[in-house]
Amino acid sequence: MYFCAMSIQSIAILFLYGFVFSWLTVPRIAQIVRKYKIFRKPSKRDLHWRLVPKLTGLSFYVSFLIVAFIFVPYVDVQRLSLFLAGGALISYVGIRDDIFELNPFVKLFLQVLAIGVFVVVDGLVIRDLYGFLGIYNLPGGLDYAFTFFIGVFMINSFNLCDGIDGLAAMMGIVMLVGYGIIFYVIGDVMFLSFSVILIGGLFAFLRYNLAHRNKVFMGDTGSLFLGYVFYLFTMYIVTSDSAILTVMLPEKHLIILAALVLYTVPILDSGSVFFSRLWRKKSPFSADNSHLHHMVLAFAKSHTLSAIIIAGSLSLIIIVFSELAFSVDPQSLVYIYLSGLFMGYLILFFTRRFLRNKGVNC
């Protein structure tokens, strides 16, 4: 088996850089937000009544920008530049949304523009599903539509998961470890470096996000940026022509399944909320407190414990499917995952009904 030539020492240094830069930038951004009172009026969905700085998620992009440029000799400069350009646009969307609540159509347009940076310049398009659910080559036009749809979904579904203290950061760490392992195995130094930098940054952010005093949120600025990063990571893995993946995986469509497994919580949360609202004859895009984290919080009564439960469950799902990938027939494994996803939707549907009967706003 081939592993990345990057040393454990280099990985540790990257982690430390990401940690230190976020540790230093988060309180500075929070200080500026408090000094100039850059707060958006709380909505009925907010679980905190007091004004809390939301722009500190900008630290992820700033830390990433500084540390990534230090390692330019080890990366593809063009892709790094595209990554930073698209990230800057997504961060702008998040900043505007955290301060003014950006118009949904403007928000969508700018997200599509950020995705288009890679689609047009780097040709990053999903054209082949390698037999996933019997689908191989996508016809012209549909491949672009599918690529943009996946991007918009991944960016916004992760953003919707950011509803309680620590959850987005903990989930982000779990997912980045998963992506990082894949990049380590296939020898992709650049994206492994990106993963490690962001893991360090998220660990530093948790110290402030879980604090009782001077608490901060990553806001849309942080969660949209992370969702964008996960989308790009997924795209590069799915479209990779790495010989290592071909040798390791019995069927290439398992890489599609790997991407789905890593994104299980946003898929489960967004999908179940969408269908629940339709079932109740409400707009699927309306805001409410029916997300997965709201339901877990209703039982756990603690933001931190709820975040640990959800992130821990995602970790367990990833570990289980990683083990099954080499012991179960690939086609059967896909159906096992989809069946589990369907069961998850049913459980969430009846849990919402149970909580509403108990008088919980869910």
SEFILO-635674 format. One record per residue (C-alpha): x, y, z. Coordinates in steps of 0.5 Angstrom, whole numbers, padded with zeros to 4 digits, always signed. Layout:
// SEFILO-635674
XYZ;...
END
This chain:
// SEFILO-635674
+0000+0000+0000;+0002+0007-0002;+0002+0013+0003;+0004+0020+0003;+0011+0022+0003;+0010+0027+0008;+0013+0026+0015;+0009+0026+0021;+0013+0032+0024;+0011+0036+0018;+0004+0034+0019;+0005+0036+0027;+0008+0043+0025;+0002+0044+0020;-0003+0042+0025;+0001+0047+0030;+0001+0053+0025;-0007+0052+0024;-0008+0052+0031;-0004+0058+0033;-0006+0062+0028;-0014+0061+0030;-0012+0061+0037;-0009+0068+0036;-0014+0071+0030;-0021+0069+0034;-0021+0073+0040;-0018+0079+0035;-0024+0078+0031;-0029+0078+0037;-0026+0084+0040;-0027+0088+0033;-0034+0085+0033;-0036+0087+0040;-0032+0094+0039;-0036+0096+0033;-0043+0092+0035;-0043+0088+0029;-0049+0084+0031;-0055+0082+0027;-0061+0082+0030;-0063+0075+0033;-0068+0071+0030;-0073+0066+0033;-0069+0060+0031;-0063+0063+0035;-0062+0059+0042;-0058+0064+0045;-0061+0071+0047;-0055+0075+0048;-0051+0078+0042;-0045+0073+0041;-0040+0075+0036;-0041+0071+0029;-0036+0073+0025;-0030+0069+0028;-0031+0063+0023;-0027+0068+0018;-0021+0066+0022;-0021+0059+0019;-0020+0063+0012;-0015+0067+0015;-0011+0062+0018;-0011+0057+0012;-0009+0063+0007;-0003+0065+0012;-0001+0057+0013;-0002+0055+0006;+0002+0060+0003;+0008+0058+0007;+0008+0051+0004;+0007+0054-0003;+0013+0050-0005;+0009+0043-0004;+0003+0045-0007;+0000+0046-0014;+0000+0054-0014;-0006+0055-0019;-0010+0050-0015;-0008+0054-0009;-0010+0060-0012;-0017+0058-0014;-0018+0055-0007;-0017+0062-0004;-0021+0066-0009;-0027+0061-0008;-0026+0061-0001;-0026+0069-0001;-0032+0069-0005;-0036+0064+0000;-0033+0068+0006;-0036+0074+0003;-0042+0071+0003;-0042+0069+0010;-0040+0076+0013;-0045+0079+0009;-0050+0074+0012;-0048+0074+0019;-0049+0082+0019;-0055+0084+0014;-0058+0077+0013;-0056+0077+0005;-0062+0076+0000;-0063+0068-0001;-0062+0069-0009;-0056+0073-0008;-0053+0068-0003;-0054+0063-0008;-0052+0066-0014;-0045+0068-0011;-0044+0061-0008;-0045+0058-0016;-0040+0063-0018;-0035+0060-0013;-0037+0053-0015;-0036+0056-0022;-0029+0058-0021;-0027+0051-0021;-0032+0048-0026;-0029+0053-0031;-0022+0054-0029;-0020+0047-0027;-0025+0043-0030;-0028+0040-0024;-0034+0036-0026;-0037+0030-0024;-0038+0026-0031;-0038+0019-0029;-0041+0015-0022;-0037+0009-0024;-0043+0005-0023;-0046+0007-0017;-0053+0005-0017;-0052+0003-0024;-0050+0010-0027;-0044+0011-0031;-0043+0017-0035;-0047+0023-0034;-0050+0026-0041;-0047+0033-0043;-0051+0038-0039;-0053+0034-0034;-0046+0033-0031;-0045+0040-0030;-0052+0041-0027;-0051+0035-0022;-0044+0038-0020;-0047+0045-0019;-0053+0042-0015;-0048+0038-0011;-0044+0044-0009;-0050+0048-0007;-0053+0042-0003;-0046+0041+0001;-0045+0048+0002;-0052+0050+0005;-0053+0043+0009;-0047+0044+0013;-0049+0051+0014;-0055+0048+0017;-0052+0044+0022;-0049+0049+0025;-0054+0050+0031;-0051+0049+0037;-0045+0050+0041;-0039+0046+0038;-0043+0042+0033;-0040+0045+0027;-0033+0045+0029;-0033+0037+0032;-0037+0035+0026;-0032+0039+0022;-0026+0035+0025;-0029+0028+0024;-0030+0030+0017;-0023+0033+0016;-0020+0027+0019;-0023+0022+0014;-0021+0026+0008;-0014+0027+0011;-0014+0020+0011;-0016+0019+0004;-0011+0024+0002;-0005+0021+0006;-0007+0014+0003;-0007+0017-0004;-0001+0021-0003;-0004+0028-0004;+0000+0033+0000;-0003+0039-0002;-0010+0037+0000;-0007+0033+0006;-0004+0039+0008;-0011+0043+0008;-0014+0038+0012;-0009+0038+0018;-0009+0046+0018;-0016+0046+0018;-0017+0041+0024;-0012+0045+0028;-0016+0051+0027;-0022+0048+0029;-0019+0045+0035;-0017+0052+0037;-0024+0055+0035;-0027+0050+0040;-0024+0053+0046;-0027+0060+0045;-0034+0057+0042;-0035+0052+0048;-0033+0058+0053;-0038+0060+0058;-0035+0067+0058;-0034+0071+0052;-0037+0066+0047;-0036+0066+0040;-0040+0063+0034;-0037+0061+0027;-0043+0064+0024;-0045+0063+0017;-0038+0066+0015;-0034+0059+0018;-0040+0054+0016;-0041+0056+0009;-0033+0056+0008;-0032+0049+0011;-0038+0047+0007;-0035+0049+0001;-0028+0046+0003;-0032+0039+0004;-0035+0040-0003;-0028+0041-0006;-0025+0036-0002;-0030+0031-0005;-0030+0033-0012;-0022+0032-0012;-0023+0025-0009;-0029+0023-0013;-0026+0025-0020;-0019+0023-0018;-0015+0018-0023;-0011+0016-0017;-0008+0009-0019;-0008+0008-0011;-0015+0008-0011;-0016+0003-0017;-0012-0002-0013;-0014-0001-0006;-0022-0001-0008;-0025-0007-0011;-0030-0002-0014;-0029+0005-0016;-0036+0007-0014;-0034+0006-0007;-0031+0012-0007;-0038+0016-0008;-0040+0012-0002;-0034+0014+0002;-0036+0021+0000;-0043+0020+0002;-0041+0017+0009;-0037+0023+0011;-0043+0027+0010;-0048+0023+0013;-0050+0028+0018;-0052+0034+0013;-0055+0029+0009;-0059+0026+0014;-0061+0033+0017;-0063+0037+0011;-0066+0031+0008;-0071+0030+0014;-0072+0037+0015;-0074+0038+0008;-0079+0032+0008;-0082+0034+0015;-0084+0041+0013;-0087+0038+0006;-0091+0033+0010;-0093+0039+0015;-0095+0043+0009;-0090+0048+0010;-0085+0051+0006;-0079+0047+0005;-0074+0053+0006;-0078+0056+0012;-0074+0057+0018;-0076+0053+0024;-0073+0048+0030;-0074+0042+0027;-0066+0040+0026;-0063+0034+0028;-0059+0038+0033;-0065+0041+0036;-0068+0034+0037;-0062+0031+0041;-0061+0038+0045;-0069+0036+0047;-0066+0030+0050;-0059+0031+0052;-0061+0038+0055;-0053+0040+0054;-0050+0044+0048;-0043+0040+0049;-0046+0033+0050;-0051+0034+0044;-0045+0036+0040;-0041+0030+0042;-0047+0025+0041;-0048+0027+0034;-0040+0028+0032;-0039+0021+0036;-0044+0018+0032;-0041+0020+0025;-0035+0018+0027;-0038+0011+0029;-0041+0011+0022;-0035+0012+0019;-0031+0007+0022;-0036+0002+0021;-0037+0003+0014;-0029+0003+0013;-0029-0004+0016;-0035-0006+0012;-0032-0004+0005;-0026-0009+0005;-0031-0015+0008;-0038-0014+0004;-0040-0014-0003;-0039-0007-0006;-0046-0007-0009;-0049-0010-0002;-0045-0004+0002;-0049+0001-0002;-0056-0002-0001;-0054-0002+0006;-0052+0005+0007;-0058+0007+0003;-0063+0003+0008;-0059+0006+0014;-0061+0013+0011;-0068+0011+0010;-0068+0008+0017;-0065+0014+0020;-0070+0019+0016;-0076+0015+0019;-0073+0015+0026;-0072+0023+0026;-0080+0023+0023;-0083+0019+0029;-0078+0023+0034;-0080+0030+0031;-0088+0027+0032;-0086+0025+0039;-0083+0031+0041;-0089+0035+0039;-0094+0031+0043;-0089+0033+0049;-0090+0040+0047;-0083+0041+0045;-0082+0046+0039;-0079+0042+0034;
END
